[in-house]
Amino acid sequence: MTGIREYEAVSRFAQQAGTVYFVALFLAGLIYAFWPRNKEAFQRLARLPLEDDESDHV
């Protein structure tokens, strides 16, 4: 029966560690996206599809 207990312990640890890891990754992404220094770059990239580039026309 110790095999099942060990499996459950490892499984529980992996679930908790994975949750903490992905929450930290999500928060890092949010911090990067809302960092004031990145605002201009994101605004420029948001306008990019709307700009007309004559060199692409045939």
N, C-alpha and C positions, 0 to 999 in steps of 0.2 A: 503493500500500500504506500510505501514511501515514494515510489515513482510517480504516483498520481499527485501526491502532495507537492513534490518538487516541480512537477509540470504546472500545477496550478499557481505556485509561487512565482515561477519564471513568467508564466503567462500574465499574471496580474502586474508584475513589475514592468513587462514590456508594454502593456496597455497604458499604464500610468506614465512611463517614461516617454512613450510615443505621443501621448496627449500633451505633456509638458513641452516636448520638442516642437510640435506643430503650432502650439499657442505662441511660443517664443518666435518661431519663424514668421507667423502671421503678424505679430506685433512689430517685428523688425521691418517687415514690408510696409506696414502702415506708417511707421516713423520715417522711412525713406520716402514714401509717397507724399507725405505732408511736411517734409522738411522745407523751410522757406527758401533755401538756396536752390532747390530743384524746381521751383515754381515756373520760372521763365523757360526752362528747357521743356517742361511738360506742356506749357502753353504753345510753344513753337511747334512741338510735335503734334499737338491737337489740330493746328491749322494746316499742317502739311498736306493732307488729302484734298483740301479745298483750293490749294494754289494751282494755278494753271501753268503748266510747263509746256511751252511750244515745241521743245525738242522731241517730245514723245509722239507728236502728231505725224501721220504719214501723208 
